[in-house]
């Protein structure tokens, strides 16, 4: 009697564990889960899992499918029409680079200073006004500068994703190849990271150089005007940066 009871208990246990295994409850220790919507093993073998891609990966793939124009005027038009360039897919408000198609100075920051192209053209934002005054203080007319951004649309986070700094930096270098400026001004940490692969506070110690396409461009790194508006105490340091640039670009 005792032996029959033990056998019966063992049968029950095996039956329960067998059901749990078929139900996929043991997936934590099994290499494969059971898909109960597939009729048989042959059908399960035909299932494939699509790779998961984040928004940055999608943007990179999309950008790789379109040729980058070799003419700045065309590049501006394509950015404004929503071409899938790096940094041009975060929203439907496209803000192309501004300034002449040939310029001795290129100014690069992370994002546009205003929410639409009309505001950018009129220089109406506080950050744009401050930048114009900063450059004028060292004898540079901002309307003669070519200005571009890592992202020509506004990310919902208000900043360029770190995993897109490489791609957006490459697109800015492409613009450098066309413009061929003599000097470059990088505003803010993201621009420094994307184009110099270093932090702003490290690069501010001295003038930098961007070597690209056979050109050696004298490069200033300093605080973005947005930062100076939020932290006025940094304006004295930014003024020293500008004076260093004025001396370096004049030699």
C-alpha positions in Angstrom: 0.0 0.0 0.0 2.8 2.4 1.0 4.7 1.6 -2.3 1.5 2.3 -4.4 1.0 5.6 -2.6 4.6 6.6 -3.4 4.2 5.6 -7.0 1.0 7.5 -7.3 2.6 10.7 -5.8 5.5 10.3 -8.3 3.2 10.0 -11.2 1.3 13.2 -10.1 4.6 15.1 -9.7 5.8 14.0 -13.2 2.5 14.9 -14.7 2.5 18.4 -13.2 6.1 19.1 -14.1 5.5 17.9 -17.6 2.6 20.3 -18.0 4.6 23.2 -16.6 7.4 22.5 -19.1 5.1 22.3 -22.0 3.4 25.6 -20.9 6.8 27.3 -21.0 6.8 28.1 -17.2 10.4 26.8 -17.0 11.5 29.4 -19.6 13.9 30.8 -17.0 16.0 27.7 -17.3 15.2 26.7 -20.9 16.9 27.9 -24.0 13.7 28.0 -26.0 10.2 29.2 -25.2 7.1 27.5 -26.6 4.9 29.5 -28.9 1.4 28.1 -28.5 0.1 30.0 -31.5 2.2 27.9 -33.9 0.6 24.7 -34.9 3.7 22.4 -35.0 7.5 22.3 -34.7 8.0 22.9 -38.4 6.0 26.1 -38.2 8.1 27.2 -35.2 11.3 26.7 -37.1 10.2 29.2 -39.7 9.7 32.0 -37.2 12.3 34.8 -37.2 12.9 37.6 -34.8 13.3 41.1 -36.3 16.2 43.1 -34.9 15.2 45.9 -32.4 16.4 49.3 -33.6 16.2 52.5 -31.6 15.5 55.9 -33.1 19.2 56.8 -33.5 19.8 53.5 -35.4 16.9 54.2 -37.7 18.3 57.8 -38.4 21.7 56.4 -39.2 20.3 53.8 -41.6 18.1 56.4 -43.3 21.0 58.9 -43.6 23.1 56.2 -45.3 20.6 55.8 -48.1 20.9 59.4 -49.4 23.9 61.1 -51.0 25.2 64.2 -49.2 25.2 67.1 -51.7 28.5 68.7 -52.6 26.9 72.1 -52.9 25.9 74.1 -49.8 22.9 75.8 -51.4 21.5 72.4 -52.3 22.3 71.1 -48.9 20.3 73.9 -47.3 17.4 73.2 -49.5 17.5 69.5 -48.8 17.7 70.0 -45.0 14.7 72.4 -45.3 12.7 69.8 -47.2 13.3 67.1 -44.6 16.0 65.0 -46.2 17.1 62.2 -43.8 20.5 63.6 -43.0 22.0 63.0 -39.5 20.2 65.2 -37.0 17.3 66.2 -39.4 14.7 63.6 -38.3 13.8 64.6 -34.7 10.8 66.8 -35.7 9.1 68.3 -38.7 10.5 71.8 -38.1 13.7 71.8 -40.3 16.2 74.6 -39.7 18.9 74.6 -42.4 22.4 76.2 -41.8 22.5 79.9 -42.3 25.1 82.3 -43.7 27.1 82.6 -47.0 28.0 79.6 -49.1 31.7 80.6 -48.6 33.0 81.9 -45.3 36.3 82.2 -43.5 34.6 81.4 -40.1 32.3 78.5 -39.4 30.3 78.5 -36.1 29.0 75.2 -34.9 26.7 74.5 -32.0 24.5 71.6 -30.9 21.0 72.9 -31.8 19.4 75.9 -33.4 18.7 78.8 -31.1 15.0 79.3 -32.1 12.1 77.1 -33.1 11.8 78.0 -36.8 13.8 79.2 -39.7 12.2 82.7 -39.8 13.3 83.5 -36.3 16.8 82.2 -37.1 17.0 84.5 -40.1 15.9 87.5 -38.2 18.4 86.8 -35.3 15.6 87.3 -32.8 16.5 84.8 -30.1 18.3 86.0 -27.0 21.1 83.5 -27.7 21.6 84.7 -31.3 21.7 88.3 -30.2 24.3 87.5 -27.5 26.4 85.6 -30.0 26.3 88.4 -32.5 27.5 90.8 -29.8 30.3 88.4 -28.7 31.6 88.1 -32.2 31.3 91.8 -32.9 33.5 92.5 -29.8 36.4 90.8 -31.6 35.6 92.4 -35.0 33.7 89.5 -36.5 30.4 90.1 -38.3 28.2 87.2 -37.7 26.4 87.7 -41.0 29.7 86.8 -42.7 29.9 83.5 -40.8 28.5 80.1 -41.9 26.6 78.7 -39.0 25.4 75.2 -38.6 24.3 72.8 -35.9 24.8 69.1 -35.1 21.0 68.7 -35.3 18.9 70.7 -37.7 15.7 69.6 -36.0 14.9 69.8 -32.3 15.0 66.5 -30.3 12.2 66.2 -27.7 14.9 65.9 -25.0 16.3 69.3 -25.9 19.8 67.8 -26.6 21.5 65.8 -29.3 21.6 62.1 -28.2 25.1 61.0 -27.3 25.0 58.0 -29.7 24.3 60.4 -32.6 27.3 62.7 -31.9 29.5 60.7 -34.3 27.1 60.8 -37.2 26.1 64.5 -36.8 29.8 65.4 -36.4 30.5 63.6 -39.7 27.8 65.7 -41.4 29.3 68.9 -40.1 32.7 67.8 -41.4 31.1 67.3 -44.8 30.0 70.9 -44.7 33.6 71.9 -43.7 34.8 70.1 -46.8 32.5 72.3 -48.9 32.9 75.6 -47.1 36.6 75.3 -46.4 36.7 77.8 -43.6 40.0 79.1 -42.2 38.8 78.9 -38.6 36.0 77.3 -36.6 34.2 78.3 -33.4 32.6 75.4 -31.4 29.9 76.4 -29.0 29.1 74.1 -26.1 30.0 70.6 -24.9 28.2 68.6 -27.6 30.0 70.3 -30.5 33.3 69.8 -28.8 32.6 66.1 -28.2 31.4 65.5 -31.8 34.2 67.3 -33.6 37.2 67.1 -31.1 36.2 64.0 -29.1 36.9 65.9 -25.9 35.2 67.8 -23.2 34.7 71.6 -23.4 36.5 72.3 -20.2 39.6 70.4 -21.5 39.6 72.1 -24.9 39.2 75.6 -23.6 42.7 75.5 -22.1 44.2 76.5 -25.5 43.3 77.0 -29.2 42.6 73.7 -31.0 43.0 72.6 -34.5 40.6 70.5 -36.7 42.6 68.7 -39.4 40.2 67.7 -42.1 40.5 67.0 -45.8 44.0 68.5 -45.9 43.0 71.7 -44.1 44.2 72.7 -40.7 41.5 74.9 -39.2 42.2 77.0 -36.1 39.4 76.2 -33.6 38.0 78.0 -30.6 35.9 76.2 -28.1 33.8 78.2 -25.7 30.5 78.3 -23.8 27.3 78.4 -25.8 25.4 81.7 -25.4 22.5 79.8 -23.8 24.9 78.8 -21.0 26.1 82.4 -20.6 22.5 83.6 -20.3 21.8 81.0 -17.6 25.1 81.6 -15.9 26.3 85.2 -16.4 29.3 84.7 -14.2 30.9 82.7 -17.0 30.9 85.7 -19.4 34.3 86.8 -18.2 35.8 83.4 -19.1 34.0 83.5 -22.5 35.6 86.9 -23.1 39.0 85.5 -22.5 38.3 82.7 -25.0 37.2 85.2 -27.6 40.4 87.3 -27.1 42.5 84.1 -27.5 40.7 83.4 -30.7 41.2 86.9 -32.0 44.9 86.7 -31.4 45.2 83.2 -32.8 43.3 83.7 -36.0 45.2 87.0 -36.7 48.6 85.2 -36.7 
